[in-house]
Amino acid sequence: MSSLISPATLSPTLLQPVPTTDLSKTAPTKPALGEAEAAQVRTRAKDAAEKFEGQFLSFMLQQMFEGVKADGPFGGGHGEEMFRSLMTDAMGKQMAKKGGIGLADTVQREILKMQGLT
């Protein structure tokens, strides 16, 4: 066990505290947005959040339909398999547009928080 090297023997300065800088004092401040710009940012954030939720739902639907066989008397065969990704994209977008699962609201809130809007 004597072959183990302690961090203190590697570097004598490793365990010493490092001075930190308060970034809130040095960070540049953003100019305040007017009402028109804030409304535009909110609209764009809502659209981005809805698109994100649509893509998320589309991915989840693709995973769900992955094991479904497209044969049988009412199956679409190879055509259904080829166009299934387009169908799940459309279904995900429609689900998100009609309210989705609530993911868009959370994403929109976080986007606005990062922009300095609440």
GIBEL-V896573 format. One record per pair of residues at least 6 apart in sequence whose ideal C-beta (glycine too) atoms are under 8 Angstrom apart, sorted by the first residue. I is the first residue (numbers start at 1). J is the second residue. D is the distance in whole Angstrom. If there is no record, write none. Layout:
[[I;J;D] [I;J;D]]
//
This chain:
[[7;14;5] [7;15;7] [8;14;7] [8;15;6] [30;116;6] [33;41;7] [33;117;7] [38;117;6] [41;112;7] [41;115;6] [41;117;6] [42;112;7] [42;117;7] [45;108;5] [45;111;4] [45;112;5] [45;115;7] [46;104;8] [46;108;5] [48;107;8] [48;108;8] [48;111;6] [49;103;8] [49;104;4] [49;105;7] [49;107;4] [49;108;4] [49;111;6] [50;96;5] [50;97;7] [50;100;8] [50;104;5] [51;96;8] [52;103;7] [52;104;7] [52;107;5] [53;96;4] [53;100;5] [53;101;7] [53;103;4] [53;104;4] [53;107;7] [54;89;8] [54;92;5] [54;93;4] [54;95;7] [54;96;4] [54;97;8] [54;100;8] [55;92;7] [56;92;7] [56;103;6] [57;91;7] [57;92;4] [57;95;5] [57;96;6] [57;100;6] [57;101;7] [58;88;5] [58;89;5] [58;91;7] [58;92;3] [58;93;7] [59;92;8] [60;92;8] [61;88;4] [61;91;6] [61;92;6] [62;84;7] [62;85;6] [62;88;5] [65;84;6] [65;88;6] [69;75;7] [70;76;5] [70;77;6] [70;78;7] [70;80;4] [70;81;5] [70;84;8] [71;77;7] [76;83;8] [95;101;8] [96;104;6] [112;118;6]]
//
